Amino acid sequence: MVKLTALFFLIMFVIGTDTFLISPLIPTLQDLFHIPTEYSGWMVGSYALGYAIFALIAGPLSDGWDRKKVMLSGMICFSVSTMLCGFATGFWSMFFFRFLAGVSAAFTAPQVWASIPTLFPTSKIAKVSGIVMAGLAASQAFGIPLGSLLASTHWYYPFFTIGACALLVAVFIFYALPEMNPNQGQKTKTPIFSRYIPLMNSRMARKAFLAHFLFQCGFFAAFSFIGKWVTDRFYLSIDQAGYVMFFLGLGNIVGSFGGAYVIKTLNRFNTLVVGFLVSIACFIVLPHLPSVAAFESVYFFIFVNMGIAFPLILGMLNSLNPTIRGTISSLANSIMYAATTLGSWVAGLIYATFNGFSAVGMFAAICFAGSLLSFIFSGILTSHAKTKKEFAS
């Protein structure tokens, strides 16, 4: 059981590292490929776009396939497409290879969450899920800064390194993961998109997923341009920007491990309200801070809130309908990466238009405010009984 937990941790760590590897590299790649700032966000958004489009299809489709084969094939394709990024010669080749990496990740990552209930006893599922979720937090704290340090030698080193690591993880999958063939019921041909109908017909689900979208859009709009902002404002080198990302990633880890205690103390409603209001205030003041230390200190609280809020939101969304949790997870992941695509694109436009991070911070604050209101009005924060009754009807 330990080796499977370690395997799933490594998968999420590698995929999480690759997701935002471009963020601290944006200034370097802009100069190298002569990309205007308003288009630079698409180097982040292309990966998210590939993931967002194919996650909706990959999740339901893979329910009828052997999850080991899907995970193995996805990780190999992920390895190859990531290494190809190191051979990019311009904006469009980078866009295409990052898009392919996102498609590969869309087939790989959902298999992890779907495999945990199959391979582990019920009493271990929550613990294993927490460890696997920590893989994503650790990728922000350690993976992205390490990538930045490698890029300080040459920009393509991180892509080759992560691609090679992904290939090693694929070997680990081949030898360590058992086959997980679907049962006869899962092989029945159910139209893919019909599985989303119960969610689309639910007012609570629609508002909750809208809130999820706004939350991710605001956070990742600002996150995508941290490297660009600290480089422009404080004249940091690419490896120094990596150290900033390392410190911020620690906030995510703190939130991930301390979130259960905070929620138990404050309850779900108060945790989300307090966390979002603090984050809104932080986004507004961030652009006006006088030093890197002040910037890191304030942004640290945003990352702590992200570590607390993200698992909480996913848990609430999965509680909407326990019978289609796989479909809900696919939709939640697709929405997250669609929000990443839109957020990074909008951030690039307004960063270039208003010549700085102030407009990006304000955009993130507005998204967080809209998300909080949508969560409150959906009723998901306060009522499980209402959820069950609505879907039963």
Secondary structure by P-SEA (a helix, b strand, c coil): caaaaaaaaaaaaaaaaaccccccaaaaaaaaacccccccaaaaaaaaaaaaaaccccccccccccaaaaaaaaaaaaaaaaaaaaacccaaaaaaaaaaaaaaaaacaaaaaaaccccccccaaaaaaaaaaaaaaaaaacaaaaaaaaaaaccaaaaaaaaaaaaaaaaaaaccccccccccccccccccccccccccccaaaaaaaaaaaaaaaaaaaaaacaaaaaaaaccccaaaaaaaaaaaaaaaaaaaaaaaaaaaaccaaaaaaaaaaaaaaaaaaccccccaaaaaaaaaaaaaaaaacaaaaaaaaaacccccaaaaaaaaaaaaaaaaaaaaaaaaaaaaaaccaaaaaaaaaaaaaaaaaaaaaacccccaaaaaaaaac
